[in-house]
Amino acid sequence: MTRGPDPAVAEVREAVRRFLAEHVTGDVVAIACSGGPDSLALAAATVHCGNRAGIDVHGLVVDHGLQPESDRVAGATAESLRAMGATTVTVRDVTVDGAGGPEAAARNARYAALRSAAPAGALVLLGHTRDDQAETVLLGLGRGSGPRSIAGMRECDPPWGRPLLAVPRATTVAACAALGLTPWSDPHNSDPRFRRVRLRTEALPLLEDVLAGGVAAALARTAAQLREDLDVLDDEANALLASAHCQDATVDVTVLAPAPPTLRRRALRSWLRSAGVSDLSDAQLRATDDLIGRWRGQGPVALPGNFVVRRAHGRLNVD
């Protein structure tokens, strides 16, 4: 009797197979691989499933240069991808600097490199697991940054794809062991200076203990349910904004005023983003909404990036 693959390998492959069938319409996909267990297991499964589906798999490796011999790690990861059968493998060196701290700077540099290295039009698959999703939800809760952050990461958010969001991290580790792959252990993933590391090693294990297990899965389910609700609200807010939008890029107050405040604020946030306003705080958004819902002739509202929004002649204008 023919023996099937190890259960962990089968679980990762099934997640990838379903993702490719649902989200990949062309014949090429890229996989970002750090050499860690999550992305290594994802890469192996993607090459396996891609070969059977007639999809070319391009491996992408980013060397952040943050640890000694990072070039050696990047080179070994590239060789692993070639041994798996990736169609091509590209290694990109990046410089990590900029605002937001080392985590944000590394992420921004990595994503920029992946975008530039990926084949045109191809999704770039990332090795985020169910555990990463749970950590993201907890971070969003702690920051109080609104329901969209609590809704976590999307499975498909072009150009990014995350086939393993329903797969536990323990499964990717077990899959690598079953396949004879030796993952690289990033020392930053155990450094308590980083908030996400403390969530992973302290907060989540404590919650699992106090609540008798299943916390990561429950947080991931909550994120999925919230994303479904938010998608409906986003559609309604976009329709509202379209009806209020004027040809001169202002918005008509009389169209927005009757709408529920939560829907109106979603429409306003989208309008301001399209005008180039980023990093908008909740207080600034509510102050902008007050120009409609609590209008008393107040003056303009200052926004990030030296933007100002004001009300005049029944319209809001941002400049």
C-alpha positions as CSV (number, residue, x, y, z in Angstrom):
1,M,0.0,0.0,0.0
2,T,1.3,3.4,-1.0
3,R,1.9,5.6,2.0
4,G,0.8,9.3,1.7
5,P,2.7,12.3,2.8
6,D,3.3,13.2,6.5
7,P,0.1,14.8,8.0
8,A,1.9,18.1,8.5
9,V,3.1,18.1,4.9
10,A,-0.3,17.2,3.6
11,E,-1.9,20.0,5.6
12,V,0.4,22.6,4.2
13,R,0.0,21.3,0.7
14,E,-3.8,21.3,0.9
15,A,-3.8,25.0,2.1
16,V,-1.5,25.9,-0.8
17,R,-3.5,23.9,-3.3
18,R,-6.8,25.6,-2.3
19,F,-5.1,29.0,-2.4
20,L,-3.7,28.5,-5.9
21,A,-7.1,27.3,-7.2
22,E,-9.0,30.2,-5.7
23,H,-6.6,33.1,-6.3
24,V,-4.0,32.4,-9.0
25,T,-5.4,32.8,-12.5
26,G,-2.1,32.9,-14.4
27,D,0.8,30.5,-14.7
28,V,3.3,32.2,-12.4
29,V,3.6,32.9,-8.7
30,A,6.4,34.1,-6.4
31,I,7.3,32.9,-2.9
32,A,9.1,35.1,-0.4
33,C,11.4,32.8,1.6
34,S,13.5,33.8,4.6
35,G,14.7,30.3,5.4
36,G,12.5,30.1,8.5
37,P,10.2,27.1,8.9
38,D,7.0,28.9,7.8
39,S,8.3,30.2,4.5
40,L,10.4,27.1,3.9
41,A,7.4,24.8,4.3
42,L,5.3,27.1,2.2
43,A,8.0,27.1,-0.6
44,A,8.2,23.3,-0.7
45,A,4.4,23.0,-0.8
46,T,4.1,25.7,-3.5
47,V,6.6,24.1,-5.8
48,H,4.9,20.7,-5.3
49,C,1.5,22.0,-6.0
50,G,2.6,24.5,-8.7
51,N,4.3,21.7,-10.7
52,R,1.0,19.8,-10.8
53,A,-1.0,22.9,-11.7
54,G,1.3,24.1,-14.4
55,I,2.4,27.2,-12.4
56,D,6.0,28.4,-12.4
57,V,7.2,29.2,-8.9
58,H,9.8,32.0,-8.5
59,G,11.8,32.2,-5.3
60,L,12.5,35.5,-3.7
61,V,15.1,36.0,-0.9
62,V,15.8,39.3,0.9
63,D,19.0,39.8,2.8
64,H,18.5,42.5,5.4
65,G,22.1,42.5,6.5
66,L,21.0,42.7,10.1
67,Q,23.0,39.7,11.4
68,P,26.5,38.4,11.0
69,E,26.8,36.1,7.9
70,S,23.3,37.1,6.7
71,D,24.6,36.7,3.2
72,R,25.4,33.1,4.0
73,V,21.9,32.5,5.2
74,A,20.4,34.1,2.1
75,G,22.6,32.0,-0.1
76,A,21.7,28.8,1.7
77,T,18.0,29.7,1.4
78,A,18.4,30.3,-2.3
79,E,20.1,26.9,-2.7
80,S,17.2,25.3,-0.9
81,L,14.7,26.9,-3.2
82,R,16.7,25.7,-6.3
83,A,16.9,22.2,-4.8
84,M,13.1,22.2,-4.4
85,G,12.7,23.0,-8.1
86,A,11.9,26.8,-8.1
87,T,11.8,28.1,-11.7
88,T,14.1,31.0,-10.8
89,V,15.6,32.3,-7.5
90,T,16.4,36.0,-6.9
91,V,18.4,37.3,-3.9
92,R,18.0,41.0,-3.1
93,D,20.2,43.0,-0.6
94,V,18.4,45.8,1.2
95,T,19.5,48.6,3.6
96,V,17.3,48.8,6.7
97,D,16.8,52.4,7.8
98,G,14.0,55.0,8.2
99,A,11.3,55.9,10.7
100,G,9.2,53.6,12.8
101,G,11.8,51.5,14.5
102,P,13.8,48.5,13.2
103,E,10.8,46.2,12.8
104,A,8.9,48.7,10.6
105,A,12.1,49.7,8.7
106,A,13.0,46.1,7.9
107,R,9.4,45.3,6.8
108,N,9.2,48.3,4.5
109,A,12.6,47.5,3.0
110,R,11.6,43.8,2.5
111,Y,8.3,44.5,0.9
112,A,9.8,47.1,-1.5
113,A,12.4,44.5,-2.5
114,L,9.8,41.8,-3.0
115,R,7.6,44.1,-5.1
116,S,10.5,45.0,-7.4
117,A,11.8,41.4,-7.7
118,A,8.5,39.6,-8.4
119,P,7.5,38.7,-11.9
120,A,5.0,41.3,-13.4
121,G,1.5,40.6,-12.2
122,A,2.5,37.6,-10.0
123,L,1.2,37.2,-6.4
124,V,4.0,37.1,-3.8
125,L,3.2,34.4,-1.3
126,L,4.2,35.0,2.3
127,G,4.6,32.5,5.1
128,H,2.3,34.1,7.7
129,T,0.5,31.4,9.8
130,R,-2.5,31.3,12.1
131,D,-0.1,32.2,15.0
132,D,1.0,35.3,13.1
133,Q,-2.6,36.3,12.6
134,A,-3.4,35.9,16.3
135,E,-0.4,38.1,17.2
136,T,-1.6,40.7,14.7
137,V,-5.1,40.8,16.3
138,L,-3.6,41.2,19.7
139,L,-1.3,44.0,18.6
140,G,-4.3,45.8,17.0
141,L,-6.3,45.4,20.2
142,G,-3.5,46.8,22.3
143,R,-3.0,49.8,20.1
144,G,-6.8,50.6,19.9
145,S,-6.3,51.3,16.2
146,G,-9.7,50.3,15.1
147,P,-11.6,47.3,13.7
148,R,-9.6,47.1,10.5
149,S,-6.4,46.3,12.4
150,I,-8.2,43.7,14.6
151,A,-9.5,42.1,11.4
152,G,-5.9,41.1,10.8
153,M,-4.2,40.1,7.5
154,R,-6.1,39.1,4.4
155,E,-5.5,35.8,2.7
156,C,-5.2,37.5,-0.6
157,D,-4.3,41.2,-0.8
158,P,-2.6,41.7,-4.1
159,P,0.3,41.6,-4.6
160,W,0.5,39.6,-1.4
161,G,-0.9,36.1,-0.8
162,R,-1.0,34.3,2.5
163,P,-2.0,30.6,2.0
164,L,-1.1,29.5,5.5
165,L,-3.3,31.8,7.7
166,A,-5.3,28.8,8.9
167,V,-2.3,26.6,9.5
168,P,-0.6,26.6,12.9
169,R,3.1,27.4,13.2
170,A,3.7,24.0,14.8
171,T,2.5,22.4,11.5
172,T,5.1,24.2,9.4
173,V,7.9,23.2,11.8
174,A,6.7,19.6,11.6
175,A,6.4,19.7,7.8
176,C,10.0,20.9,7.5
177,A,11.2,18.1,9.8
178,A,9.2,15.5,7.7
179,L,10.7,16.8,4.5
180,G,14.3,16.9,5.8
181,L,14.5,20.6,5.6
182,T,16.6,22.5,8.1
183,P,15.1,26.0,8.8
184,W,17.1,29.0,9.8
185,S,16.3,30.4,13.3
186,D,16.3,34.2,13.1
187,P,17.7,35.5,16.4
188,H,15.3,38.5,16.2
189,N,12.4,36.0,16.6
190,S,13.5,35.4,20.2
191,D,14.6,38.9,21.1
192,P,12.3,40.3,23.9
193,R,13.1,43.8,22.7
194,F,10.5,43.3,20.0
195,R,6.8,43.6,21.1
196,R,5.7,40.8,18.7
197,V,8.3,38.4,20.3
198,R,6.9,39.1,23.8
199,L,3.4,38.5,22.5
200,R,4.5,35.2,21.0
201,T,6.6,34.0,23.9
202,E,4.8,35.5,26.9
203,A,1.3,36.9,26.3
204,L,-0.2,34.2,24.0
205,P,1.1,31.2,26.1
206,L,-0.4,32.9,29.2
207,L,-3.7,33.3,27.4
208,E,-3.7,29.7,26.2
209,D,-3.1,28.6,29.8
210,V,-5.7,30.9,31.4
211,L,-8.4,30.1,28.8
212,A,-7.6,26.4,28.5
213,G,-6.3,26.5,24.9
214,G,-7.5,27.4,21.5
215,V,-6.8,31.1,21.8
216,A,-4.8,31.5,18.6
217,A,-7.5,29.7,16.6
218,A,-10.3,31.8,18.2
219,L,-8.5,35.1,17.5
220,A,-8.0,34.0,13.9
221,R,-11.7,33.2,13.6
222,T,-12.6,36.5,15.1
223,A,-10.4,38.3,12.6
224,A,-12.1,36.4,9.7
225,Q,-15.6,37.2,10.9
226,L,-14.7,40.9,11.4
227,R,-13.2,41.1,7.9
228,E,-16.5,39.9,6.4
229,D,-18.4,42.6,8.3
230,L,-15.9,45.3,7.4
231,D,-16.0,44.4,3.7
232,V,-19.8,45.0,3.7
233,L,-19.3,48.4,5.4
234,D,-16.5,49.3,3.0
235,D,-18.8,48.6,0.0
236,E,-21.5,50.8,1.5
237,A,-19.0,53.6,2.4
238,N,-17.6,53.5,-1.2
239,A,-21.1,53.8,-2.6
240,L,-21.8,56.7,-0.3
241,L,-18.6,58.5,-1.2
242,A,-19.2,58.0,-5.0
243,S,-22.6,59.7,-4.6
244,A,-21.1,62.6,-2.6
245,H,-18.0,63.1,-4.7
246,C,-17.9,66.2,-6.9
247,Q,-16.0,66.8,-10.1
248,D,-13.6,69.2,-8.3
249,A,-12.6,66.5,-5.8
250,T,-14.7,68.1,-3.0
251,V,-17.5,66.2,-1.3
252,D,-21.1,67.3,-0.9
253,V,-22.1,67.7,2.8
254,T,-25.8,67.4,2.1
255,V,-25.3,63.8,0.7
256,L,-23.1,62.7,3.6
257,A,-25.0,64.3,6.4
258,P,-28.0,61.8,6.6
259,A,-25.6,58.8,6.7
260,P,-24.8,57.0,10.0
261,P,-21.7,58.5,11.5
262,T,-19.7,55.3,11.3
263,L,-20.4,54.9,7.6
264,R,-19.8,58.6,7.0
265,R,-16.4,58.4,8.7
266,R,-15.4,55.4,6.6
267,A,-16.2,57.4,3.5
268,L,-14.3,60.4,4.7
269,R,-11.2,58.3,5.5
270,S,-11.2,56.9,2.0
271,W,-11.7,60.4,0.5
272,L,-8.8,61.8,2.6
273,R,-6.5,58.9,1.7
274,S,-7.2,59.5,-2.0
275,A,-6.2,63.1,-1.5
276,G,-2.8,62.0,0.0
277,V,-3.6,62.2,3.7
278,S,-1.9,59.3,5.5
279,D,-1.5,58.3,9.2
280,L,-4.8,59.8,10.0
281,S,-5.7,59.5,13.7
282,D,-9.1,58.7,15.1
283,A,-9.3,62.2,16.7
284,Q,-8.5,63.9,13.4
285,L,-11.1,61.8,11.5
286,R,-13.8,62.6,14.1
287,A,-12.9,66.3,13.9
288,T,-13.3,66.1,10.1
289,D,-16.7,64.4,10.6
290,D,-17.7,67.1,13.0
291,L,-17.6,69.5,10.0
292,I,-20.7,67.5,8.9
293,G,-22.4,65.9,11.9
294,R,-21.7,68.7,14.4
295,W,-21.4,71.7,12.2
296,R,-21.4,75.0,14.2
297,G,-19.4,77.1,11.8
298,Q,-16.0,75.9,13.2
299,G,-12.8,76.5,11.4
300,P,-10.6,74.1,9.3
301,V,-9.1,70.9,10.7
302,A,-5.3,70.3,10.4
303,L,-4.3,66.9,9.2
304,P,-1.0,65.0,8.8
305,G,1.3,66.1,5.9
306,N,0.3,69.7,6.3
307,F,-3.1,69.1,4.8
308,V,-6.2,71.1,5.9
309,V,-9.8,70.2,5.5
310,R,-12.5,72.9,5.6
311,R,-16.2,73.4,4.9
312,A,-17.4,76.0,2.6
313,H,-20.6,76.4,0.6
314,G,-21.9,73.0,1.6
315,R,-18.8,71.1,0.6
316,L,-15.7,69.8,2.2
317,N,-12.4,70.6,0.6
318,V,-8.9,69.3,1.5
319,D,-5.7,71.0,0.4
